Amino acid sequence: MSLDLGHAPSLDPASATPSAVAPAPAPAAVVSSAPSAPAPPASAPIAAQPVLSADELFEKGLAAQNHGDYAEALRWYQKAADQGNAVAQASIAQIYYFGNQHRCTFAAPAACAAQ
């Protein structure tokens, strides 16, 4: 038994016409059965959240870390680090490196040396 891999079946280009290809069906409309929430009145002001600078975010993280709330500190440090605050980036690394029991901060490096 031998296979002939050198010859592919030939197609007649004259028989392949564009009309032979069926067009793709149009997508069906999506209907949601969930009720939509009412839109707020046009006169209702949208409450804007205050935008904090990277330094303010870092300070919130530092305060949380000094109170021993490392999860909250990481949350604020990450927001500050996302805005490019290098000290916040280093503080995140420090918390992960030393673990949650370490009370050292970059604000008080002399205290770190004493520990």
Rosetta blueprint (number, residue, H / E / L):
1 M L
2 S L
3 L L
4 D L
5 L L
6 G L
7 H L
8 A L
9 P L
10 S L
11 L L
12 D L
13 P L
14 A L
15 S L
16 A L
17 T L
18 P H
19 S H
20 A H
21 V L
22 A L
23 P L
24 A L
25 P L
26 A L
27 P L
28 A L
29 A L
30 V L
31 V L
32 S L
33 S L
34 A L
35 P L
36 S L
37 A L
38 P L
39 A L
40 P L
41 P L
42 A L
43 S L
44 A L
45 P L
46 I L
47 A L
48 A L
49 Q L
50 P L
51 V L
52 L L
53 S L
54 A H
55 D H
56 E H
57 L H
58 F H
59 E H
60 K H
61 G H
62 L H
63 A H
64 A H
65 Q H
66 N H
67 H L
68 G L
69 D L
70 Y H
71 A H
72 E H
73 A H
74 L H
75 R H
76 W H
77 Y H
78 Q H
79 K H
80 A H
81 A H
82 D H
83 Q L
84 G L
85 N L
86 A H
87 V H
88 A H
89 Q H
90 A H
91 S H
92 I H
93 A H
94 Q H
95 I H
96 Y H
97 Y H
98 F H
99 G L
100 N L
101 Q L
102 H L
103 R L
104 C L
105 T L
106 F L
107 A L
108 A L
109 P H
110 A H
111 A H
112 C H
113 A H
114 A H
115 Q L
